Amino acid sequence: MAARQAGHKERSVSVNDTPDRALAELIEWVRIPSHAGNADAKAEAARYCGALLEAAGFTVKFDGPANAPAVIAVLNSEAPNRLLLYSHYDVVAPGDPAAWDHLPFSGKVVDGTLHGRGTSDHKATFIARLEAIRRLQSENAMPLGISFLVEGEEEQGSASLEGIITRNRDMLRAGGGLYSGGARTESGRPVIRAGCKGRIGLKLTVTLSLHDNHSKWAGLVQNAAWRLIAALATLYDGKRGQVLVEGYRDACDGPNAVDEAALGKLDFDADAFLDSSGYEGLRGDIVADPLRTLMFEPTFNLAWLRSGPGGETVLPGNASAMLDLRLVPGQNPAQVEQMIRTHLANAGFADVEIEASGGCEPDKCELGDPVVQSLHDAALRVHGECFLHPIGAGSGPRYLFRRHLGFNLVQDPGCSWAGSNDHAANENIRIAHFQQNISLMQEFLRVHASRAGLS
């Protein structure tokens, strides 16, 4: 790993066994601005993470790019039952500091809330898991093997993750595991998610001229923006909210009987969602339960449209749009991309350039999986209640673990809440949720060890 650059203060690792140890370590880690624009800080965040793991008795190695290395660690490698715990230390850039109530990397605690970029997404999750392991170690009650994979490129699409997994199969070998945690309902109830949607981004571009022109010529030549809008209109009916691409939904698996039973126990607080999101109402075409739609229906989101420099008298020579498609089990990003290419060509828009990005497959663990059951049992003991979602509406690289290691990852409730503001100004967690997650992880490890006959 590259030597530390001048101007960066080395963070020391606290191993004092105090009630505030984990919170102090989290604050110290949050103060490292490990976003993509600060390669030195990302490397520093990886070192800090590795040092914490080494101090807890893990064997640690680093793999991947020098400016964003993944931290790989294993404890009790000879144990007959091992869990893999995945997280990431990279964060999104904070944007304008003036939009924050407290400086983005201050790690400021105010009224029981810890503020700072990376608190919720996802540094608190890692620290909570590590603290749970350390507490069990202090009780001589840690019979499970544990592997950690903490990557540094999640916010940029995990470009190196597949290679890291395949090169480190032995250290990552496990019977199941947890993904980065973080789910509570708008009313504050903890959620376990057994899967996630897939995703693909498709940038559509129409180029009719190598440069923009004066709008006085609009009567003689085509407008790139209007042609792009016409192409988009063949893909999606905005009035009816209907995808027009042939076969788009044909491969969707839908919920099985166990999923249906889980859905029947869930409630969706529409008022709380609308209040937090700023919308006045749900889409009028939703006829099923909103949670069923959220989990088991693919989306066809138009993320942005761009053309011209912004002036009123411009005839744009090119126009672009970004489609952000969330896919459900049964769908495949590459197949969806080909459907859209074929559709546009058949509709007379073969000239529309398509650039794909961010492709990841859906991933779903059966609700009867031992990790799901252990986590659910532990959550009921710690929280008294817990919602079990067959699949989450977000996306991530979970499918890579199934593909190369043979098991699915499950998302625990984590430390976040509905107002955590991930990827926005004023990201935060409630310290009470952080402490609850430590307790949940302790109980989960106990329950899972017992289920494996190791307690």
N, C-alpha and C positions, 0 to 999 in steps of 0.2 A: 504494500500500500504506500502511496506517495507520502513523503514527509509533510508534517504540518507546516502550513504557510505562516509567515510572520503576522502577528496581529490577532491570532486566535489563542484564547486562553484555554489550557487543558482543563477538562472537567475531572475532578476527583470522584471516585466511586465510594459512596457511603455504605458500610456494611453494619452499621450500628443497629442493634435489634431494638428499635423503639417504635411506638405506635405510628409515628409520623414519618418513618423511614421511607415508605413507598411514595408518599406524597412529595417528600423532599426530592427524591430521585426523579419523579415525574416533572416537577417544576424545573429542575436542572436540565432535563432533556428537552422540555418545551422551549427553553431559552436558546437552544441551538437552532438557528434558522435553516433547517434542512430542506429547502425548496430547490427546484431545478436550477434556478439562477445563482446558486451558491454552492459550487462543487466542494469547496473546502469544508463547509459546514455539514454537507451530507456525509463526507468521509468521517468527520468528527462525530456525528450522530451514530454512525456505524460502530466506531471504536468505543463510544460510551456504552452502547448496547452490549457489545461483546465483552467489555470489562465487567458489566453487571452479571452476565451469565457465567463468566469465569469465576467470579467471586462466589457464586452459588454452587460451584463444583461441576459445571458443564465443561465438556470438551468443545472448543470453539474453533471455527475456521471461517475465512472470508472467501467469497467467490463472486465473480462478476466484474463489471467495469470498476476501475480504480476510483472513479468519482461517484460511484453509487453501489458499493459492494453489498451483496447480501450477507447477512450474518446467519451462519448455520451452526447449531449447537445440539449436543446430545448428552443426556444424563441417564445413568442406569442402562447402558446400551445392551447389556446382557439380559435384561428383564424379559420375561416371556410375553408381556403385553405392553405395547408402546403406543403413545399418542403423539401426533404431530400438531403443533400449534403454529399457525401462520399469522403473520402481521406485517406491517411495513412502517418504516420510520420517515420516509419522505412525505412532504406536505405540499399543498398548493401554495403558490405565492400569495402573500397577504393582500396585494392590491394597495390602494391608497391608505396609508396609516391614519389619515385624518378621518376615515370612516369608522375607525375603531374607538370604542370608549376607553380602552387601555391599549398600550402599545402591543402589536401583534405577538412579539416574542418576550413579553415581560413576565409571563407566568404569574400574573397578579391574582391574589385571592381576595375576593370581596363578598361578604355576606354568604359564605358557604359555597361560592362558585369560583372555579379556577378558570381564568381567561387566558387565551393564547392559541395561536395557530398550531394545530396538531394535538390539542388536548383530546378532542373527540375522535379525530380521524388521523392516526389511530394509536397514539403513543400511550394513552391511559390503558388501553386494552392489554398491551404487552406487559406493562408494569404490574397491573393487577394479577395477571397470570403468574408472573415470576414471584410476586409476593406470596401468593397462595402456595406455590411450591416450597418456598423458603419456610413458611410456617409449618407445613407438613414435615419438612426435613427436621425442624426443631423438635417435633414430636416423634421422630423416628417412624413416621407413618407415610413413607413415599415409596411404595413397592413398584409403582408403574415406571416404565421407561418413558422419557419425554424427549422429543425432538422439537427444536424451534427453527423456523425459517422466517427471518425478518428481512424483507427486501427493501431496496431503495429506489425502485422505478415504478411503483404501483400507479402513481398519479400521472405517469407518462405512458401507461399501457403495458407495463411489465415485459418490455422487449426481451430482456435476458432471462426471464424466469424459466422458460422451458428448458434451456440449456443448463441452467443451474440445477434444476430438478434431476435431469438425466445424468449429470455428472456426479451427483451426490446421493444416489439411490440408497446406499447402505446407511448413511447418517439419517436419511429421511424415512427409512422403512418404518411402517406403523400399521396398526389395524384400523385406524380411523383418526379423526382429528377435528380441530376447530379452525374456522376462518376468522378473520378480523371481526370482532364483535361490534354491536351497536344498534340495538333496535328496542324502542319503546313506543307504545301507541301515543296518540296525541293526548290521551288522558293519563299517561304515565305508566301504563301496565307493561311489564317486560314481555319480550317476544323472542321466540326461537324460530329461526328460519332454516328449513332443511334443504333449501336449494336457492338458485338465483336464475334470473333470465339471462339469455345471451344477448349479444349486441353486434350491430355492424353500422358504421357510419359511411354514407355514400355522398360524396360531393359531386353535384351535377353542374356542368359548366357549358354554356352556349357562347361561342365566339363567332361573331359575324364580321368584325373588323379588328385590326391590330391596335386601334386607338379609338377613343371617343370622338364624337363629332358634334357640331352645332345642331340643335334640335330643328332648325329650319329645314333640314334635309329629311325629316321623318316621313314626309309624303312620298319619298322616292325609294327608300330602302327599309328593310325590316329592322325592328327594334329587338335587341338581344334579350332584354328583360321580358318583353311580351312573349317571345318564342319560348323562353324558359317556363314562364307561367303556363303557357299552353301545354308544354310537356308534362308539367307537374299535375295539371288538371286531368290528364289521362291516367295518372297513378292513383289519385285520391279525390273522392267527391267530398269537398269541404262542407257542403250543405247537409248531407246525410251522414257524414262521418264514416264513410265506407271506403275501404281499400279496393281498388279496381284492378289490381294486378292478379291475373289468373293464377290460381294455385297457391296464393300467398298463405292461406290458412289451412290448406288441405292436410298438411303433415302434422298439425298441432295435436299433441296427445290428449290434452284435457285431463281433468282430475280422475284418479281411480277411486274405488270404493272407500279406501282408508282416507284419502284426501277429502272426499265428500263428507265423511264423518267429522273430520277436523274442521272443515269449513262451517259445518252446522253449529259448531260451538263458538264461532267467532262473531264479533260485532264490529261494525265500522262506524265510528263517530264522525259523521259527515260534517256536522257543525264545527267540531274542533279542527278537522282538516281544512275546511274553508276559511276558518279564522286564521290559521297559521299560514296558509298559502296565499291569501289575499283574493281568492276568487269569490264570485257571488253565488255560484251554483255549479253542480256537476253537469257533465254533458247530458243533453236531453235524450241521446240515443242509448244510454245505459239501461238495459232492461233486466239484466241479471244483478245479483248482489255485487256491490262495488268491489269487495275483496276478491270475488271470483274473477271479475274483469281484470283487476290489478295483477293477480297472480297467473291466470291461465289464458289471457288474451294477449296476442302480440300488439305492439304499438306501431304507428307510422307517423312519427313526429317530424315536423318541419322545423329545424332548429334555427335557421336563419336564411335570409335572402339578401344578396348584395349586387348592386350595379351602379355604375357611374360614381363621380366624385362627390355627389351630394348637391350639386347646383340644380336650378330649376330649368335651365335651357340647354340640357345635355341630351344627346342621343347616344346611349351607352353602346360601346362596341362589344362588350361581353357582360355576362351576368352569371352568378353562381348561387347555388342553394345547397344547404346541408341537410340531408335526411338522417335522422337518428332513430334507428329501428331496434326495439327491444323484442327479443325472440323467446319463445317458450319451448319446453321440451318437445322434441320431434322436428323442430326447425333447425336448419344448418345455415350459418352465415354465407358460405360460398354458394350454396344453392339459391338462397334468397337474392344474392347479388346477380346471379345469372338470370333469374326470373325477371328482374327489373331491366336488365340489359335487353333481353329478348322482347319484353313488353314494349319498351321504347322504340326499338327497331321496327317492330311490327306496326306500331302506331305512327310511323313516319318521322321518328325523331332519332334516327341512327347517328345524326351529327352531334348529339348531346354527349359530351365527354363525361365519363364516370370514373371517379377515383375512390377506391375503398380504403377504409381505415378502421382500426379498433375492433377487428372481428374476434369475437369470443363465443364459444358455444354455451347453450344453457346447461345447467347442471342441477341434478335433483337426487337427493338421498331419500330412501324409503323411510317413512315415519316409524317403522318398527326397528330401524337400525339401532344397535346397542348404544352408540354414542348419543343419538337423539333421545333414547329412553333414559339414559343416565343423566343427561343434561336436564331433561324435563322433570325427572324425579327430584333432582337437586334444586331446581328453580322453585318447585312447589314447596319444598322444605324451607328455603330461604325467604322467598317472596310471598308465599301463601297462595299465589296465583301466577299463571304464565300462559300466554297465548302461543300455540304451536302453529306456525304458518308452513304449509307444504312447500312454498316457494316465495322468494322475495322479488320485489319489482325491479331491484337494481341488478347490476351485472358485475362480473369480475372473472379472474382467471382460475376459478375453482376447478373447471373441467380438466386443467392440466394435471392436477393431482390424481384424478380418476384415470386419465389416459396413461400416465407413466408410473403411478404407484399403486393403482388398483383400488382406491377407496375414495369416498366423498368426504368433503369437509362440511361441517355444520356451523351455523352462525349463532353464537350465544347472545344474550341481551346486551352485553358490553357495558359501557359507561355513559353512553349518549342518552339524550332525551329529545323531545320534539323541538325544543328551542336551542339545540346545540350549534346551529348555524355552520354546519360543515361546508367548506369551500366558500364561505361568505365572511364578511366582517363580523367581529365579535364572537368568534368560535369559542365554545366554553363547555365545561361539564359541571355538574353538581357534585361536590365532594362526597355527599351521601351516596350517590350512585356509584362512584368509584369504590367506596368502602364496601357497598353491597356486592359489587362484582368480585372483589377479593374473596368475600365470604362464599359467593356462589361458586367460584372456581375451586376453592377448598372443598366444598361439599361435593361438587362434581367429581373431583379426583377421588375422593373417598368412595362415592357411590360406584364409580366405574371400576375401581379396584375390587370392590366387593362383588360386582357383577362378573368380573373376570376370575373370581376365586382367589384373589391375592391379598385380601385384608386379614 
